[in-house]
Amino acid sequence: MEEEYWANSPFSIARYYGEIKIGGVEYIIVNKEGKDLFECSAEAEKAGREKAIEPGEPCDLIDKRYQPIYRKVGRDKFIEWVKEGLELKQMKERVNIKYARTKLVKG
């Protein structure tokens, strides 16, 4: 869920904790690379930055189970798949097919 949708909703409490659990589903805030807020905070601290995710940078709230897919395909493709209505299993299949084809072509 893009920030513009979750920032002014009951999900907005996630911005204080980096995550929220609703109905047994754990949602996490990720940056455009799919790194969760805790990873971003550690990087910011090492770099001497105040903010884990700088203002203006995209940050999305996603079901934690989808994080590996978000990281592999990138933000734009992930959002495209969500808008298509793909479920977790379908996304996993697409990622595996995509990477299997890449290996075959390179092989």
Backbone torsions as a table, in degrees:
resi	resn	phi	psi	omega
1	MET	NA	125.0	-179.7
2	GLU	-68.9	152.8	-174.2
3	GLU	-55.0	-37.6	-178.1
4	GLU	-60.3	-22.2	179.5
5	TYR	-91.8	-36.9	-175.4
6	TRP	-94.1	-20.3	-173.1
7	ALA	-62.6	-31.1	-179.2
8	ASN	-115.5	41.9	-179.2
9	SER	-134.2	178.0	176.0
10	PRO	-58.9	-20.9	178.4
11	PHE	-70.2	-14.5	-174.0
12	SER	-62.5	-19.8	177.7
13	ILE	-60.7	-22.1	178.6
14	ALA	-60.1	-27.2	-178.3
15	ARG	-65.2	-22.9	179.6
16	TYR	-86.4	-24.6	-176.3
17	TYR	-117.8	-10.7	-179.1
18	GLY	83.5	-7.8	-178.8
19	GLU	-161.8	165.6	177.0
20	ILE	-153.7	145.4	178.8
21	LYS	-116.7	122.3	-179.4
22	ILE	-132.6	126.2	178.6
23	GLY	57.4	32.8	179.2
24	GLY	82.4	-0.7	179.6
25	VAL	-104.5	128.5	179.6
26	GLU	-93.5	122.4	177.4
27	TYR	-107.6	140.4	-179.8
28	ILE	-128.4	152.8	174.2
29	ILE	-87.5	131.6	177.3
30	VAL	-127.5	152.3	174.1
31	ASN	-84.7	-175.0	-176.1
32	LYS	-64.8	-16.8	178.5
33	GLU	-94.2	-4.6	-179.6
34	GLY	89.4	8.9	177.1
35	LYS	-80.5	136.1	180.0
36	ASP	-75.3	168.8	-174.5
37	LEU	-60.4	-30.9	179.7
38	PHE	-69.9	-40.7	176.1
39	GLU	-64.7	-42.7	179.4
40	CYS	-63.0	-39.3	179.1
41	SER	-64.1	-42.3	179.0
42	ALA	-63.2	-42.8	178.7
43	GLU	-64.9	-42.0	-179.7
44	ALA	-62.7	-42.2	179.9
45	GLU	-61.4	-44.4	179.2
46	LYS	-62.9	-35.8	-177.7
47	ALA	-86.4	-5.1	179.2
48	GLY	78.5	20.8	178.0
49	ARG	-91.4	150.8	178.2
50	GLU	-78.7	-39.1	-172.8
51	LYS	-102.6	138.9	177.5
52	ALA	-69.2	-42.4	176.1
53	ILE	-126.0	118.2	-175.4
54	GLU	-66.0	147.1	176.7
55	PRO	-55.2	137.3	-179.0
56	GLY	93.5	-19.8	177.2
57	GLU	-80.4	141.3	179.6
58	PRO	-65.9	141.5	171.8
59	CYS	-143.2	127.6	-175.2
60	ASP	-115.7	154.4	175.8
61	LEU	-106.9	116.1	-175.6
62	ILE	-129.1	156.0	171.7
63	ASP	-62.6	127.2	-174.9
64	LYS	-55.1	-30.9	-179.3
65	ARG	-64.4	-20.3	-177.8
66	TYR	-90.5	-7.1	-175.1
67	GLN	-55.5	-44.9	179.3
68	PRO	-61.3	-34.1	179.0
69	ILE	-70.7	-44.6	177.9
70	TYR	-54.6	-45.4	-179.6
71	ARG	-64.1	-40.7	-176.2
72	LYS	-72.1	-43.4	-173.1
73	VAL	-96.3	-16.3	-179.4
74	GLY	90.0	163.1	-174.0
75	ARG	-61.2	-50.8	-174.9
76	ASP	-61.7	-46.1	179.8
77	LYS	-65.7	-40.5	179.1
78	PHE	-60.2	-48.4	179.6
79	ILE	-62.0	-39.1	176.7
80	GLU	-58.6	-45.4	-179.1
81	TRP	-66.4	-37.9	177.9
82	VAL	-63.2	-43.5	179.6
83	LYS	-65.4	-29.0	175.3
84	GLU	-72.9	-15.8	179.8
85	GLY	87.2	20.7	-179.7
86	LEU	-69.2	140.7	175.9
87	GLU	-89.9	170.7	-178.2
88	LEU	-54.7	-47.2	-178.2
89	LYS	-61.0	-41.9	-180.0
90	GLN	-65.8	-40.0	178.2
91	MET	-64.6	-42.5	178.5
92	LYS	-60.3	-41.5	178.8
93	GLU	-62.9	-43.8	179.0
94	ARG	-63.5	-41.9	179.2
95	VAL	-63.2	-45.5	-179.7
96	ASN	-64.6	-41.3	178.3
97	ILE	-64.2	-45.7	-179.5
98	LYS	-57.8	-48.3	-177.4
99	TYR	-73.9	-29.6	175.5
100	ALA	-65.1	-43.5	178.6
101	ARG	-63.4	-41.2	179.4
102	THR	-59.7	-43.5	-179.8
103	LYS	-64.6	-39.5	179.8
104	LEU	-65.5	-41.4	-179.3
105	VAL	-65.8	-43.0	-178.7
106	LYS	-72.5	-32.1	-174.1
107	GLY	-58.2	NA	NA
